[in-house]
Structure formats: structure tokens, C-alpha cells
Amino acid sequence: MTNTSSPRQSTGIPGLDEQLGGGLLPGTMTVLVGSTGIGKTQFAIQYAHAGLQQEGKRGILFDMAARVDSQGHQEYAQRLFQWTLQEEEPERTFDHAHFWDRSYHLGDYFRALTYKGRRVTKRDLDFDQWNDWQAELSKHLDATIAYFFWHFVRGCKRCVVDGIEPVQHQGESIQFELLEYVYHQIIRKEADWVARDLFRQHYRENEKMILQHLYRREEIGCLVSYTTAETSLEAMIEKPLDEGDLLASANTIIYLGKIREGNKFPRAMYVAKHRGSVCPDEILRYDIDDHGLRMI
């Protein structure tokens, strides 16, 4: 169910909100689908930064890249908005005793898989390697829950999940396993129950503060960046995501790719799905300059 009581969230991209009936619907997932270098990360940074003006807080970034170099989040954030991302330590021990202190601070950028340089699918890993990934996820679980919860109780209403690699079967990917957990067990879960997962045996002693800082999950937007092997927009449109996939159940899906115009290959996007709102039928041209993405 989409949320109609909260204002739509601006994408932060000039000219795009008007095409989306005013922006993205909070309380839902939006998926950007496109090849490497097409502008997904800059789109994500613009969306996250737009929260500063609209909600008074920038969004947070959850980077799941596992075997490639950094997506360039720090460089884009600094160049576009003079925003210095602060990286959170994924292995930091959860400090329940000081969680509510003003001096207790978590960064706004989290590298979930810490760039181990390893593949992320079962077919590429042996039994022990797959179990190593599972152990790493378990080791970072408290830090992951604390990261989202800390920001949400302090007014953040946007989160970006980036760095997801293309796979043949999503059920075999450690990244999709983590994404499913984060989305359903943290982002879309009632705040009180997220707190119970985080504080556990210390919940009762923190219950008063928790109840004073509850947030509405219906107001939180999630933007997921998904890399594909296809580079042309037409190829992406002809090869839609399977209906059973987690990403295909998203409220909004936007494809970013190249189109051919004579001997040129400009960038363009296509809104494949935008439930509960107007959805443009045409292919939309965009460009990237020193200020990020902008519609043409």
C-alpha cells in the first residue's frame, strides 16, 4: 500500500519531479536500473541531498559493493553539494548505554560488505566461502540495524542502497539476501520492533526513550540502485525484471540507459512503473553536468 498522507519526496533532479506527479512516494521502494557509468550514483546523491531542504535531514547511503572500487559517493557528494560524507564503521560494537547521548554519533555512509574483492553468488563460491559471507553479514548485523535506526529516530526520511551487482538468479546473491533483510526487517518494520531487535535484553531500560523517538515507517523512502549488464535503454525495457523479484515488487522502477540518435548515443530514462501516480509513457532525455543530472 502506498502512502498518501505524507508529501512526495523530491528526486532532487530538476524537471523530473513534474514527470512523476510531484516526486517519489514515501513509504515505498524506488529502483534505478542501469549500467555502470550511466549516472545512478549521482541520481542517488541528489535524491539523498534533497532531504536537507524538504525534511531538514539528508538521506543516508548504504553501499553494498563487494568487489569493485568505490562508487564515487564521497567525490560526487563533495563536488555537487560540498557534502562531506562520514563513513560509519561496520564492525562498531553497538553501545546501548550511550545511544541517546548527544555525543553519540553515527556516520551517514555505510560500506556493508567492506569491498572484500569477492564474488557474491552461490554459483561462484564454494561452501566455505558462502558461509564466510553469511558470517560476515551476521557480524555486521547489529551495526546495520543501529545505523538505520539511529538516523531514523533523528529525523532522516531517506535511504539509498547502492552497489548491487547483476546476477542471473537473485536468490543466489548475498547482496539480495542482505537487501531483503534490510528492507523488510528494518526499513519497512514498525519502529518499536526494530528497537526490540536492536536493544534486545536492554529494551526495557530504554523503552521510555524509544517511545519518545518513534518514527513513522510510512514516511521513509528507499531508493535502490541496481547495475545491469545491458547498456541500451531499449534492451533494458525488452528484458524486464521478473515479477517474483524483490526489485520488481518496488513501487517505482526507472531505467537509465543509452539511446541512439543518428551517430550519437545520448542518455535517457524510462519510468517503467510508478504505482499510485501518473507515469510518463515517453522516453525522457537527461544530461549530466557539473551540477549532476538534469532533464532536457
N, C-alpha and C positions, 0 to 999 in steps of 0.2 A: 504494500500500500504506500502510495506517495504522500508526502506531507504537503498540505495546502495551507496550513496555518502560519508557517514561517516564510519570510521573504526569500525569494530566489537568490541564489548566490551568483555573483558576477564571476565570469571567467577571467576577468582582467584583460581580455583581448578586445581592443577597440573594434566595434562593428559586429562582434559575434553574439553578444547577449540579445540583440534585437532579433537575430535569426532563431534564437532558442526560446522565444516567448518571454524574455526578460532575464534569462540565465539558467543555471542548473538548479534542480530541485534538491533541497537539503533532505537528509534522512535517506538518501539513495546513493547508489554507486554509479559513477560515470567511468567509462573505459575509453582510453585513447589507444587506437591500434595503428601501428605504422612501423616502418623500417628504421634502422639506425640512422641518425643524422637528419631526420625529417622535421624535427622541431618539437618532439613530445616533451622533452625535459624543460625546454623554455616555456612551453604551454603550462606545464605543471607549476613552474616557479611563478609565473604570472598569476595563476589561479590562487596559489598559496598566499602571495603578497597582497592580493585584492582583499583578503580578510582584514588587513590592517585598517583600511578605510571603512569597510562595511560593518565589521563586527568588533573592531578595536583590537584584534589579535591576528597576527599572521598564522597561516597554516603550518603544519609540521610535515617533515619528509621522512618516510620510512623506505630506505633503499635496500632492495633485495638482490642486487647484482652479486654474482658469486664468482665469476671467472673472467671478468673484463675489467678494464680500467674504470675509474670513477666516471659517472655520467656527466660530470662538469657542473654539479649543482652549486658548489661554492663560487665558481667563476661566474656563472650566469647570475646568481643572486647578487653578487657584489657589483657586477657591471651594470645590470639593469636597474637595481634599486638601492645600491650601497648597503645591502643587507649582508652582514657577516654571519654566516651560519655557524652555530656552535654544535660540534659533534658530541653526541652522548656516548658514553662508554657502555657497550652492550653487555659487559660482564660485571657491571657495578652491582654490588650487593644491595638489595632493597632495604632501605633504612626506615622502618615503620615508626621509629621513635621520634624522628625529626621531619617526617614527610610534610607536616603542616607548617613548619617553621618558614618564615620569610626568607631565611638564608639558604633554605634547601632549594636547589635549582637543577633542572634537567635541560640539556641542550635541545635544539629544535631539528636536529638531523641525526638519524639513527641508521647505522650500517648493520642490517640484520644478520648478514652472513659473512661479514668481515673480509670479503674478497679472498677466499681461500684458494682460488685458482683451480677449482674442481668443477666437474660437470654435476648436474643437478637431477638427472633422471635415472630411474632404476636400470634401464637397459644399458646405461653407460657405466654403471658401478657394480662392483661385486657386493656380496652380502655384508662383509665387514665395513666397506666404505659407506653403504647405505645406512648402516647402524651408527656409523660415526656422525653422519648428518643428523640423524634423529637425536643423538646425544647432544650435539651442539644446539639444536633447537630447544631441547629441554633445559640446557644450561642457561640459555638467554631468555627463558620464558618469563620469569619474574621481572626482569629488566624491561622486557617488551610491554607487559601489562602496565608497569609503573610509568613507562614513557607516555603511553596514550592517556592513561588515567590522570596523571599529573597535569598534562596540558588541558585536558577536557574540563577538569574541575576549576581551572584558572581561566576559562573563557574561550579557549580555542574551539573553533567550529568547523575546521577544515583539516583534512589529512590527505597526503599524497603517498601512494605506493608506487615505486619506480623500480626499474631494473629487471623486470620479468622477461625471461628468455623464451624464444619459440620452442615448443616441444610437439612431438607427434601425438602424445596422449597425456593430457593434463593430469590424470590420476597417477601418473608415474613420476611427477615432478615434485621435488621437495619444496620448491618455491610456491606452487599452487597449494600444497598442503599447508604451508605457513600462512598464505593469503586467506585461505578458507577459515583458518582458526582466528586470525586477526579480525577479519570482517565480521564473522558470526559470533565469536566469543568475546570480543572486546568492543568493536565499533557499534554493532547493532544490538548489543546486550544492554539491558537496563543497568544504569549506573550503580545501583545498590548491589547488584550481583557481581559486577566487575570488581567492586570494592571487596566483596567477600572472597573472590578468587585471589585478590592481591594480598589482603591483610590476614586472611585465614584465622589462625588462633588469636590474632591480635585485633580482630574485627570489633569485638565488644568494647574494648578500651578506646577505640577510635570512632565508634558509632556516632557519637554526637557531632563530631567534625564532618564525618562523611555525609550525614543527613543535612547538614548546613550547606554543603557544597555540591549537592546533586545537580546534574545537568540533564538536559533532555536529548536523548539519542536521536530524536526526530529532527533536531536542528543541526546535526553534524553531517557534512558532506564528505564523500570519499571519492577521490579521483585516482584511477589505476592506469598506469602506463604499461602497455603490452607490446613488445617488439615482435615483428613478423619477418619472415624471410622474403616476402613479396615487397617490391618497391613501388609498383604502379598501383594507382588508386583503383583502376579497373579490375586488376587481379584480386585485390582485397575484397571488392564488392562481390565478385563472382565466387569467392571462396569464403562464405560467411562462417562465423563461429557456430559450432554445434549447439543445438538448443539445450542439451544437457549440461553444458559447461557452466561453471560459476560465472565467468565473464559474460556469457550470453544471457544470463539472468539479470544483468545490470539494467538499470532504468534507462541509461543513455549510452549509446555507442557512437563514437566519432572516429572515422577512418581518416588518416593523413597519408598522402602519397603523392606521386608524380603523375601528371597527365601530359599528353603530347599535343603541342600546338605548333604545327609546322616542323621546324628543326629545333624547337625549344621544348624543355621539359619542366614547366613551372610547378610549384607546389599547389596542392588543392586539398580540400577536405569534403567529406560527405557524412552527413548525420544519418546513420543507418537506423537509429531508434532513439526516440525521446518520449517515453511514456508520459501521459498526463499533460501534454503540451503540444503546441504547434511544432511541426518538424519540416524544414525546407526540403523540397524534392530535388532541387538543383545542386550541382557540384559548386562549391564555394572556393574561390581563389583566395590565397593568402600569401603574404610575403614575410620575410624575416629581415629586420634591420637592427640598428644599434639599440632600439627600444623593445626588441622582442618580436613576437608575432603580431600582425595586424591584418585585418581583412582588406581585400582590394575591392 
